[in-house]
Amino acid sequence: MKGTIDNLAVNMDGQLNVMLTVPRMYADDLMRLKDDPVSIDIKKYREKRSLSANALMWCVCQELSDALGPTVTKEDVYRRAVREVGTYAGLSIRKDAVDMFARRWAEKGIGWFVEVVDDDSQRDHVLVFAYYGSSTYETDEMSRLLDYLIDEAEQIGIVLKAGPELEKRARELGVA
């Protein structure tokens, strides 16, 4: 639900009162919850990436995969793009925990992988980059990923189709 925080005030017993504005369509639901304990999760609003952006990304990954040959899957193309322009967390992890962490991290999805970037044999920790899959990307991050993939496609001479042809291709790939 999208809304705004209109006012914050500290009441007499030291509790914080928060006044919110939310769409009227939620009035009945909120009235039913009035005076009951509720769970609250407030965070900065962000636009969700569109399905068409996701579909376009997978279509371009497939086009690149087709052009690069049978040994390169669309998932390989996607992971390479995430590595090149995606977001990651730099983490120091005990050497004996890296494999388990990488396996569990990868369970989140195709774009979630771990890369060891500094393996000093004299230490018991290594530096890894833990990459986030595009399912977590904000609009600007997804745009950067798409721009990278489209540039890669153009560099090897792939002409990308748009509009209804793209939507048809996305349905064929099962991403729309």
N, C-alpha and C positions, 0 to 999 in steps of 0.2 A: 504494500500500500504506500502510495506517495502522499506526503503531507509536509507541513512546515511547523517548526517550533516557533510559537508566537510570543511566549513569555515564560520566564523562569523567575520563581520567587521562593524565598525561604520562609516557611511558616513558623509559628511560635515555638513548636517543639523541635525545630532544627531540620525538619524534613524539607526536601525540595519539591515544590509544586511546579509541574510542567503543563503549559497550555499548548495544545496542538490544534492545527486545522487540518482536517482530512476531508475527502469527498463525502458529500451528503449520503451517498448510496450505502455507507457503512453505519448509518445512524441506528438502525434497528439492532444490528449485531452489537454495537457498543452499548446501547441502552440495556440489553440483556446482561452485559457484563458489569454494569455499574454496581458498585459496592461489594463486588467479589474480588478476591485476589486474582491478579492476572500476571502472565509472563510478558515481559516487555523486551523488545529488541529494536533499538533505534540506531540506524546507521545512515551515513551519507547516501543519498539517492544517486543512482547512476543509471544511465540508459542501458538497457540490455542490448547485446548485439543482435542483429536481426537474423532470422533464419536464412534470408537471402545471402547475407554475408557469409554465413557458415556454408551454405550450399555452393556459393561461388568459390570459396576456398577449396572445398573438396573437388569441385570440377576442375579447377586449375591444377591441383595436385595430381588428379587422374590424367589430365592432358600431358603434364610433364612426365609422369610415369610412362605413359604410352610412348612418348618420344624418346625417352632414355633407354628403353629396352626392357625385356622381361625380368631382368635381375633387380630392377628398381621398382618397388611398389609405391603406391600413392602414400602409404604410411611412412615409407622412407623419406619421400619428398617432404612430407609434412614435418617430420622430426628434424630434418635438416633446416627447414625454415624456422622452426621454433628455436633451434640452437643458434641460428644466425641473428634473428631479430626479436626473439621472444623474451619473456621475463623469467628470472630465476632468482633463487636465494643462494648466496654463498654461505656454506656451512662448514664448520670444522667438526669432523666426526672421527671417533675412534676407528682405527683401521679394522679391528675385528667386528665392527658394527656396520661397515659400509655395504656389504652385500645384502644384509637383511633390510637395511634402510632402503636401498635401491629397489629391492623386490616389492616392498610395501608401498613405496612411492609410485612405482609403475602400475600398481593395481588401480590407481585413480583414472587411468586412461592412456590413450596412445601417445599424447604429447607430454606425459609426465615421465621424465627419465632423469637419471643422475649421471654426471660426468665428473670423474676425478681429474682435478686440474693441478694439484700439487701433492705429490706423493714423496715426501722426504723420508727415506728409510731410517733416518736417525730419530724420528719422532714417532709417538704412538697415535697421532692424529693426522688426518689428511684433509685437504680442502676440496670440497665438492661443490659443483653447481647443481642445484636441484631445480630443474626446469618445470614450469607450470604449463599445463595444457591450455589450449585456447578457450576452453569452456569457461575459464575464469577471467578472460580478457575483457577489459573495458573497450568502448568504441574505438578510441585512438590506438590501442594496442592491436586490435583486430585489423584496423586499417593499415597499420605498419606491416603486419604479417601478409595481408593481401597484396599490398604494394610490392613487397619483396617477391612474392610468388608470381605476380603478373609480370614484373621486370624479368624474372628468370625465364618465363615463357617467351616473352618478346625477344630476349637475347638469343634464343635458339630457333626463332622463326615461327613460333606457334601463333596463329591468329585465333584469338578468343572470340567466341560468339556471345552475344548479349540478348537480353529480352526473353521472348518466348523460347528461343532455342536453348538458352541457358537453363530455363525452368524445366524444359523437357529433359535435358541432359542430367540435371540434378535429380529428377524423379527416377531416371534410369539407374542412377548410382544409389538411389535410396536415401538421399540426403535432403529431400524437400517434401 
